[in-house]
Amino acid sequence: MEPCHELSPHAQNSDPAYLDFDAADPPASDDIEHYPETYERLTSQFDIIQPPLAHRHRPAFIQHLKDKTWGHFQAIMRPSWHTGGEMGIWDKELIELLPPGVKVSASAGAGYDWVDVGCLAEHGILYCNGAGVSTEAVGDMALYQIISVFRQMTHSSLAARSGDPKRFRHAHHLLPAQSRNPRSHTLAILGLGNIGFAIAKKAHAAFGMKIIYHDIVRKSPEQENIVQATFYENVEDMLKVTDCLLLATPSTFSGQPFLTKETIALLPRGARFVNIARGILVDEDALADALQTGQIAAAGLDVHAKEPDVSPRLAGMLNVTLTCHTGGGAVETNMGFERLAMENVERVLCGREALTGVNGHLIRDKGKMLHGA
């Protein structure tokens, strides 16, 4: 993501200001690649503070917040996911140093496991993400991973790229006996939110896969009917009838792995596994063990527990497809992230409702408690 920008009032008319974490160092307005007219509208209303890279690394960032280097800014903006993460996790240590007038923090990206949205709510700060704009891209990545784990695409591709005729012939003769068509197999989706539902629609339409799912909130009968989905209230019951398990659920701020030795044991032997959600949802050693024993036939991972480091065990397996957390990586996604970050900041500072607020309900609950409602 790009660095977030702090906003503060214009000197003459006391308009709000915000911190903008953009890519360039020194920063420049042309870091906004897709919607310069929206950025110009922001600069006409607010003072935009762009901390240089040297000020954004955590120790320096903390000190500058303590010294009030950027004054009493009222918003934080991170319109790209490529930069702006230099200060690390936005936890209590950082959040408690923000000026009391901060109203909104708007960032690229759909996930928010790197920020304590509950702590932000405690300080009355609305967090806005890039919900929705990466759905199409992540859905397409999920289809790629599903095809790969059913058809052993990584093994086939590496054998062809080796330039070794023996490896080519070996893969050519071996893989047909290990590959299956996705059609009519059961795809179990953990988390049928916007992205999970998009994946279900694609897999059902493209492959005729049978969709089953578990989520904390059940879809309406009308939505379930679109993909002929079956809801499982008990996730363990769902795992027992799964041909391919796909994780599409957000991790919590203090989330624990979902895929462990215990949950893997519930899957039918030879099941496939795909993760396009968060790497920390998977015990990667337990997954590697299951792949070696054949309990899991193949895995496709776009996300990893210790990014940018990838498990050496998984990287060495021919039945594992690995990508670099690029599920949402498309120009259309970047465009949407940029637009939403700017529009969310503008709307909140102008007294209007944000487009993609994440923790507004927590702020409202806090207000009710304070007023005894």
C-alpha positions in Angstrom: 0.0 0.0 0.0 1.1 3.6 -0.5 2.0 5.5 2.6 -0.9 7.0 4.5 -1.3 10.8 4.3 -2.1 12.8 7.4 -4.7 15.6 6.9 -4.6 18.9 8.8 -6.5 22.2 8.5 -5.6 24.8 6.0 -3.7 27.5 7.8 -6.1 30.3 6.9 -9.5 28.6 7.1 -8.9 25.8 9.6 -10.1 23.1 7.2 -9.0 19.6 8.4 -5.7 18.1 7.5 -4.7 14.5 6.9 -1.6 12.3 6.7 -1.1 10.8 3.3 1.2 7.8 2.9 2.1 7.9 -0.7 4.9 6.1 -2.5 7.4 8.7 -3.6 10.2 10.0 -1.4 10.0 12.9 -1.5 6.3 12.5 -2.1 4.5 14.0 -5.0 0.9 14.5 -6.0 1.4 12.4 -9.1 1.8 9.3 -6.9 -2.0 9.2 -7.3 -2.0 7.3 -10.5 -5.6 6.8 -11.5 -7.8 9.6 -10.0 -5.7 12.9 -10.0 -8.9 15.0 -10.2 -10.1 13.5 -6.9 -6.8 14.2 -5.3 -6.9 17.8 -6.6 -10.3 18.1 -5.0 -8.9 17.0 -1.7 -6.0 19.4 -1.9 -8.5 22.3 -2.5 -10.2 21.4 0.8 -7.5 20.1 3.1 -3.9 20.4 3.9 -2.2 17.2 3.0 0.9 16.1 4.9 3.1 13.5 3.4 5.7 12.2 5.8 9.0 11.3 4.1 10.1 7.7 4.2 12.7 8.3 7.0 9.8 9.5 9.3 7.6 6.4 8.6 9.7 3.6 10.0 8.2 2.7 13.4 10.7 4.2 15.9 10.9 7.5 14.0 7.1 7.5 13.4 6.4 7.0 17.1 8.7 9.8 18.0 7.2 12.2 15.5 3.7 11.4 16.9 5.0 12.1 20.4 6.6 15.4 19.2 3.4 16.4 17.3 5.5 17.0 14.2 2.4 16.9 12.0 0.1 18.9 14.3 -3.5 18.0 14.9 -4.3 16.2 11.7 -7.8 14.6 11.4 -7.4 11.8 9.0 -5.0 9.1 7.7 -5.0 7.9 4.1 -3.2 5.0 2.5 -4.4 4.9 -1.1 -2.1 2.2 -2.4 -1.1 -1.2 -0.9 2.5 -1.0 -2.1 3.8 1.4 0.5 2.7 2.9 3.8 3.3 -0.1 6.0 6.7 0.9 7.2 5.5 1.6 10.7 4.2 -2.0 11.1 1.1 -3.0 13.0 -1.3 -0.3 13.9 -1.8 -1.4 17.5 -2.5 0.3 20.8 1.0 1.7 21.0 0.6 3.7 17.8 -3.1 4.5 18.1 -2.9 6.1 21.5 -0.4 8.6 20.2 -2.7 9.9 17.4 -4.2 13.4 17.9 -7.6 13.3 19.7 -9.2 14.9 16.6 -8.5 12.0 14.2 -11.8 10.9 12.7 -11.0 8.4 10.0 -8.2 6.1 8.7 -8.8 4.9 5.1 -6.6 2.3 3.5 -6.2 0.3 0.4 -6.7 -3.5 0.8 -9.7 -5.5 1.9 -8.0 -7.2 4.9 -7.3 -5.4 8.1 -5.4 -7.8 10.3 -2.6 -5.3 10.5 -4.7 -2.7 12.3 -6.6 -3.0 15.6 -10.0 -1.7 14.5 -11.3 -2.2 18.0 -8.7 0.1 19.5 -9.4 2.7 16.7 -13.1 2.5 17.7 -12.2 3.1 21.3 -10.7 6.4 20.2 -13.6 7.3 18.0 -11.7 6.6 14.7 -13.6 5.0 11.8 -11.5 2.6 9.8 -12.4 2.2 6.1 -11.0 -0.5 3.8 -11.1 -1.2 0.1 -14.0 -3.7 0.4 -15.4 -5.0 -2.9 -12.9 -3.7 -5.4 -10.6 -6.8 -5.2 -13.4 -9.3 -5.3 -13.2 -10.0 -9.1 -9.4 -10.4 -9.1 -9.3 -12.6 -6.0 -12.2 -14.7 -7.4 -10.2 -15.3 -10.5 -7.1 -16.3 -8.5 -9.2 -18.8 -6.6 -10.3 -20.4 -9.9 -6.7 -20.7 -11.0 -5.7 -22.3 -7.7 -8.7 -24.7 -7.9 -7.8 -25.8 -11.4 -4.1 -26.2 -10.4 -4.8 -28.4 -7.3 -7.2 -30.7 -9.3 -5.0 -30.9 -12.4 -1.5 -30.8 -10.8 -0.6 -27.8 -12.9 2.6 -26.8 -10.9 4.2 -30.3 -11.4 3.3 -30.2 -15.1 4.6 -26.6 -15.6 7.9 -27.2 -13.8 8.6 -30.4 -15.7 8.0 -28.5 -19.0 10.1 -25.6 -18.0 13.0 -27.8 -16.9 14.0 -28.5 -20.5 14.6 -32.1 -19.4 12.9 -34.7 -21.7 12.9 -37.3 -18.9 11.0 -35.0 -16.6 8.6 -34.0 -19.4 7.9 -37.7 -20.2 7.6 -38.5 -16.5 5.0 -35.8 -15.9 3.2 -36.6 -19.2 2.7 -40.2 -18.1 2.2 -39.8 -14.3 -0.1 -36.8 -13.9 -3.1 -38.1 -15.8 -3.5 -40.8 -13.1 -3.3 -38.1 -10.3 -5.5 -35.4 -11.9 -9.2 -34.9 -11.6 -11.7 -32.6 -13.3 -13.2 -30.1 -10.8 -16.6 -30.6 -12.3 -19.2 -32.1 -9.9 -16.7 -32.2 -7.0 -17.7 -30.5 -3.6 -16.1 -27.2 -2.9 -16.4 -26.2 0.8 -15.9 -22.5 1.4 -15.1 -21.2 4.8 -16.5 -17.7 4.7 -19.1 -16.8 2.2 -18.8 -13.0 2.3 -18.4 -10.9 -0.9 -15.3 -12.7 -2.0 -16.4 -16.2 -1.0 -19.7 -15.7 -2.7 -18.0 -14.5 -5.9 -15.8 -17.6 -5.9 -18.9 -19.8 -5.4 -20.6 -18.2 -8.4 -17.5 -18.7 -10.6 -16.8 -22.3 -9.5 -20.5 -23.2 -9.8 -20.9 -21.6 -13.3 -17.5 -22.7 -14.7 -17.2 -26.2 -13.3 -20.6 -27.2 -12.0 -19.0 -27.7 -8.5 -21.3 -28.5 -5.6 -21.0 -25.6 -3.1 -21.2 -26.1 0.6 -20.2 -23.4 3.1 -19.8 -22.4 6.7 -20.1 -18.8 8.0 -21.1 -16.9 11.1 -24.0 -15.5 9.1 -26.0 -17.6 6.8 -26.9 -16.3 3.3 -30.5 -15.7 2.4 -32.3 -18.5 0.6 -32.3 -16.4 -2.6 -28.5 -16.1 -2.5 -28.0 -19.7 -1.7 -30.2 -20.7 -4.6 -28.0 -18.7 -7.1 -25.2 -21.2 -6.5 -27.2 -24.1 -5.1 -25.3 -23.8 -1.9 -25.8 -25.9 1.2 -25.1 -24.2 4.6 -23.3 -26.1 7.4 -23.8 -24.7 10.9 -21.2 -27.1 12.2 -17.9 -26.7 10.4 -16.6 -30.1 11.4 -19.6 -31.7 9.6 -18.7 -29.7 6.5 -15.1 -30.8 6.5 -16.0 -34.4 6.5 -17.7 -34.2 3.1 -15.2 -31.9 1.4 -13.4 -32.6 -1.9 -11.7 -29.1 -1.9 -11.6 -26.8 1.1 -11.1 -23.1 0.3 -10.5 -20.4 2.9 -12.1 -17.1 2.2 -12.6 -15.8 5.8 -10.8 -12.8 7.3 -8.5 -13.5 10.2 -9.1 -11.8 13.5 -6.6 -9.3 15.0 -5.4 -12.1 17.3 -6.4 -15.0 15.0 -5.3 -18.5 15.4 -4.8 -21.0 12.6 -7.9 -22.8 11.3 -6.2 -25.5 9.3 -4.4 -27.6 11.9 -3.5 -31.2 12.4 -6.9 -31.7 14.0 -9.0 -30.0 11.2 -6.9 -31.7 8.5 -7.8 -35.1 10.1 -11.5 -34.4 9.5 -11.1 -34.0 5.8 -11.5 -37.1 3.5 -8.2 -38.5 2.5 -7.0 -36.9 -0.8 -8.9 -33.7 -0.4 -7.5 -30.5 -2.0 -6.9 -27.2 -0.2 -6.8 -23.6 -1.4 -6.1 -20.5 0.7 -6.7 -17.0 -0.8 -7.5 -15.4 2.7 -4.7 -15.0 5.2 -1.6 -17.1 5.7 -1.9 -17.1 9.5 -5.0 -19.2 9.1 -2.8 -22.2 8.2 -0.4 -24.3 10.3 2.0 -24.7 7.4 4.0 -27.6 9.0 0.7 -29.5 9.6 -0.2 -28.9 6.0 3.2 -30.0 4.7 2.9 -33.2 6.8 -0.6 -33.9 5.3 0.7 -33.3 1.8 3.6 -35.8 2.4 1.2 -38.5 3.7 -1.4 -38.0 1.0 -4.1 -36.9 3.5 -4.2 -33.7 1.3 -3.6 -34.4 -2.3 -2.6 -30.9 -3.4 -2.6 -27.3 -2.1 -2.8 -23.9 -3.6 -1.6 -20.9 -1.5 -1.7 -17.3 -2.5 -1.0 -16.2 1.1 1.6 -17.4 3.5 2.1 -17.3 7.3 5.3 -15.4 7.4 5.2 -13.3 4.2 7.4 -12.4 2.4 9.1 -15.7 3.6 7.6 -18.8 2.2 7.7 -22.2 3.9 10.7 -24.1 2.4 8.9 -27.4 2.9 5.9 -26.3 0.9 8.1 -24.6 -1.8 9.8 -27.9 -2.4 6.6 -29.8 -3.1 5.4 -30.5 -6.7 1.8 -30.8 -5.5 1.8 -27.3 -4.1 0.9 -24.2 -6.2 2.4 -21.0 -4.7 1.8 -17.4 -5.6 3.0 -14.1 -4.1 -0.2 -12.8 -2.5 -1.3 -11.4 -5.8 -4.8 -12.6 -5.7 -6.1 -9.1 -5.7 -3.3 -7.8 -7.8 -4.8 -6.1 -10.9 -4.9 -2.6 -12.2 -8.7 -2.5 -11.7 -8.1 -3.3 -8.0 -5.5 -0.6 -7.6 -7.9 1.9 -9.2 -10.6 1.0 -6.8 -8.4 1.1 -3.7 -7.1 4.6 -4.6 -10.6 5.9 -5.3 -12.2 4.5 -2.1 -9.4 5.7 0.2 -9.7 9.3 -1.0 -13.5 9.3 -1.2 -13.9 7.8 2.3 -11.6 10.5 3.8 -13.4 13.3 2.0 -16.9 12.0 3.0 -16.0 11.6 6.7 -14.3 15.0 7.0 -17.2 16.6 5.2 -19.7 15.1 7.7 -21.1 12.4 5.3 -21.3 8.6 5.8 -18.2 6.6 4.7 -18.6 4.2 1.8 -16.8 1.2 3.4 -16.6 1.7 7.1 -15.5 -1.4 9.0 -15.8 -0.6 12.7 -18.6 1.9 12.8 -20.8 -0.4 14.8 -18.1 -0.5 17.5 -18.0 3.2 17.7 -21.8 3.3 18.0 -21.8 0.7 20.7 -19.2 2.7 22.6 -21.5 5.8 22.3 -24.4 3.9 23.7 -22.4 2.7 26.7 -21.1 6.2 27.4 -24.7 7.6 27.3 -26.3 4.8 29.2 -28.4 3.7 26.2 
